Every structure is written in structure tokens, then in C-alpha cells.
Amino acid sequence: LPLSVLASASNLIDIMNEGIDKAKGLTYLAENGYINLDSTIAFGDNENDVGMIELAEIGVAMENGIPLDLEKAYKIAKHQDSQDDVVILYNWSIKENQEVHAGDTVHLQVPKEFKIYTTVSGDLIVGDNGESCGEFEIDTDGMMTITFDDYVENHSIIHGIVEIYTNFNEAELGNN
């Protein structure tokens, strides 16, 4: 039997049929209508994650991942000190022909299962070139306000990520 052997941790390996990996699994899910690859975020840190990181719309490598994951990733996630820490990634985009002007705002609610301890604000960074196209602010109730600047009037198909570091709101977990 032709087999594929990939590292999944420093002391673990995955042994599977040749051609089967996480990217193949994502492809199967997309081809069968379970997911949309255009809105998929995949996280990985080892050899068995490389294909998945490449295939997903946003491939995220963990800061302590192998060099190939870091090279292929769209984004690098910082190392977290505890399992309770959470990184929320909001993937946003303005599509071509969508009218957006300087001063326009968008409001998004961070799910109540995440705790926002203090007001968070920063530049709204464009994914392709690192330039700013506005600002975002998230209040302690989890309301995110995005305000665009004049960059959006002179460019098309603008996209990026807002990254939030927080914890789960234990009081809200399981209360759906």
C-alpha cells in the first residue's frame, strides 16, 4: 500500500493512504456543499497542515509552527500563554462595484461568548499591502465599529483581517 507519513507534532506522525490529508478533506467538504472555501480559515503548525493552510481562503500558521507553514500562511497567529486565550479573526472585504465612501461605517457584534475587557481600537489594515483604509473600535459590549477613510474611494476589492485577542466569556458558554 502506498502510504503518506507526515509529522503532526514533534513526537507524533500521521500515517494515511497516499494523497489523503487535511487539504483533501477540505476539498471534499467544499465539493459536496458542506463548506465554502472562500470563507474558510484554517490554522496549523506542523507538516500535516501545510496543504490545508495553502487551500483555505485564510491560512493561519501558529507562531511556533514549522518554517513551511509560516511561509505559506496568509497570517501568523501569536503564541498564547494558556488554553483559555482566544484569537478572533474577522475576515472582511469590500467587493468591486460596492459603493463605500470615506466616513462610511459598518457595525458588527462580537458574539457574547467572547469577553471584551477594554475598548480595543486600531487601523483597518488592507490585506494585500499593509496600508490602512480606516479604523476599527470595539467597545466592552462587543460592538465593533469600522470607519473607512478615503483609501476606499480610490481602490477596489479591498480586504483584510481584524484580529482580537481575548478569552471566552464562561458565563455565556452553553447558553444558546
C-alpha positions as CSV (number, residue, x, y, z in Angstrom):
1,L,0.0,0.0,0.0
2,P,1.4,3.4,-0.9
3,L,1.4,5.5,2.3
4,S,1.9,9.1,3.3
5,V,3.7,9.8,6.5
6,L,3.6,13.4,7.9
7,A,4.6,14.9,11.3
8,S,1.7,16.2,13.3
9,A,3.9,17.1,16.4
10,S,7.5,16.7,17.5
11,N,6.7,13.2,18.8
12,L,3.7,12.2,16.6
13,I,3.2,11.2,13.0
14,D,0.2,10.7,10.8
15,I,0.2,7.6,8.6
16,M,-2.5,7.5,5.9
17,N,-3.2,6.4,2.4
18,E,-1.2,8.4,-0.1
19,G,-3.0,11.6,-1.3
20,I,-5.1,11.8,1.8
21,D,-4.5,14.9,4.0
22,K,-6.3,17.8,5.6
23,A,-6.4,19.7,2.3
24,K,-8.1,16.8,0.6
25,G,-10.6,16.7,3.5
26,L,-11.4,20.4,3.0
27,T,-11.7,19.9,-0.8
28,Y,-14.2,17.0,-0.2
29,L,-16.3,19.2,2.1
30,A,-16.3,22.0,-0.4
31,E,-17.1,19.8,-3.4
32,N,-20.1,18.3,-1.5
33,G,-21.5,21.6,-0.4
34,Y,-20.7,21.5,3.3
35,I,-18.3,24.5,3.3
36,N,-17.4,27.4,1.1
37,L,-13.6,27.6,0.7
38,D,-13.9,31.4,0.0
39,S,-14.9,31.8,3.7
40,T,-12.6,29.2,5.3
41,I,-10.0,29.9,7.8
42,A,-7.5,27.1,8.6
43,F,-5.0,27.0,11.5
44,G,-1.9,24.8,11.6
45,D,1.5,24.4,13.0
46,N,3.1,21.3,11.5
47,E,3.8,19.4,8.3
48,N,0.4,17.8,8.2
49,D,-1.2,21.3,8.0
50,V,0.7,22.8,5.0
51,G,-1.8,21.9,2.3
52,M,-4.8,23.0,4.4
53,I,-3.1,26.3,5.1
54,E,-2.5,26.8,1.3
55,L,-6.0,25.8,0.3
56,A,-8.1,27.8,2.8
57,E,-9.0,31.4,1.9
58,I,-7.1,32.5,5.0
59,G,-4.3,30.1,6.1
60,V,-3.0,30.9,9.6
61,A,0.2,29.4,10.9
62,M,0.9,29.3,14.6
63,E,3.9,31.5,15.5
64,N,5.8,28.3,16.8
65,G,4.9,26.4,13.6
66,I,7.3,24.8,11.2
67,P,9.0,27.2,8.6
68,L,7.0,25.9,5.7
69,D,3.7,26.6,7.5
70,L,4.9,30.1,8.3
71,E,6.0,30.7,4.7
72,K,2.7,29.5,3.2
73,A,0.4,31.3,5.7
74,Y,-1.5,34.5,5.0
75,K,-1.4,35.3,8.7
76,I,0.8,34.3,11.7
77,A,-1.1,33.8,15.0
78,K,0.9,34.8,18.1
79,H,1.7,32.2,20.7
80,Q,-0.9,32.3,23.6
81,D,0.0,31.7,27.2
82,S,-2.9,29.5,28.1
83,Q,-5.5,27.3,26.5
84,D,-8.2,29.8,27.6
85,D,-6.8,32.5,25.3
86,V,-8.7,33.0,22.1
87,V,-7.8,34.8,18.8
88,I,-10.9,36.1,16.9
89,L,-10.2,36.8,13.2
90,Y,-12.8,38.9,11.3
91,N,-12.2,38.5,7.6
92,W,-13.7,41.5,5.9
93,S,-13.9,42.6,2.3
94,I,-15.3,45.3,0.0
95,K,-16.2,43.8,-3.3
96,E,-15.6,45.5,-6.7
97,N,-18.5,47.9,-7.6
98,Q,-19.7,48.1,-3.9
99,E,-20.0,51.8,-3.1
100,V,-18.2,52.8,0.0
101,H,-17.1,56.3,0.8
102,A,-14.8,57.9,3.4
103,G,-16.6,58.2,6.7
104,D,-18.9,55.3,6.0
105,T,-19.3,52.9,8.9
106,V,-20.1,49.3,9.5
107,H,-21.2,47.8,12.8
108,L,-20.6,44.2,13.8
109,Q,-21.4,42.5,17.1
110,V,-18.7,40.2,18.6
111,P,-20.5,37.1,19.8
112,K,-21.4,37.2,23.6
113,E,-19.3,34.0,24.1
114,F,-16.2,36.2,24.0
115,K,-15.2,38.7,26.7
116,I,-14.1,42.2,25.6
117,Y,-12.3,43.6,28.7
118,T,-11.5,47.1,27.4
119,T,-12.1,49.2,24.4
120,V,-9.9,48.0,21.5
121,S,-9.1,50.2,18.5
122,G,-6.6,50.2,15.7
123,D,-6.0,50.8,12.0
124,L,-8.0,48.8,9.5
125,I,-5.2,47.2,7.5
126,V,-5.6,46.2,3.9
127,G,-4.6,42.6,3.4
128,D,-2.6,43.0,0.2
129,N,-0.3,45.8,1.1
130,G,-0.4,46.6,4.8
131,E,-1.8,50.1,4.2
132,S,-4.7,51.5,6.3
133,C,-8.1,52.1,4.8
134,G,-9.7,53.3,8.1
135,E,-10.1,52.4,11.7
136,F,-11.9,50.0,13.9
137,E,-13.1,50.2,17.6
138,I,-14.6,47.5,19.7
139,D,-16.3,48.6,23.0
140,T,-16.7,46.5,26.1
141,D,-20.1,45.3,25.0
142,G,-18.5,43.8,21.9
143,M,-19.8,46.3,19.4
144,M,-17.3,46.8,16.6
145,T,-17.4,49.9,14.5
146,I,-15.4,50.1,11.3
147,T,-15.0,53.6,9.8
148,F,-13.5,53.8,6.3
149,D,-11.2,56.6,5.1
150,D,-10.6,57.9,1.6
151,Y,-8.5,54.9,0.6
152,V,-11.7,53.0,-0.2
153,E,-12.7,55.6,-2.8
154,N,-9.5,55.0,-4.8
155,H,-9.2,51.2,-4.7
156,S,-11.4,48.2,-5.5
157,I,-11.6,44.7,-4.0
158,I,-10.2,45.7,-0.6
159,H,-10.0,43.1,2.1
160,G,-8.2,42.4,5.4
161,I,-8.5,40.9,8.9
162,V,-9.3,42.4,12.3
163,E,-7.6,40.4,14.9
164,I,-8.8,40.4,18.5
165,Y,-7.1,38.6,21.5
166,T,-9.4,37.8,24.3
167,N,-10.9,34.9,26.4
168,F,-14.2,33.0,26.4
169,N,-16.9,34.5,28.5
170,E,-17.5,31.4,30.6
171,A,-20.9,32.7,31.8
172,E,-22.3,32.7,28.3
173,L,-20.9,29.4,27.1
174,G,-23.6,26.8,26.5
175,N,-26.4,29.3,27.0
176,N,-27.7,29.3,23.4
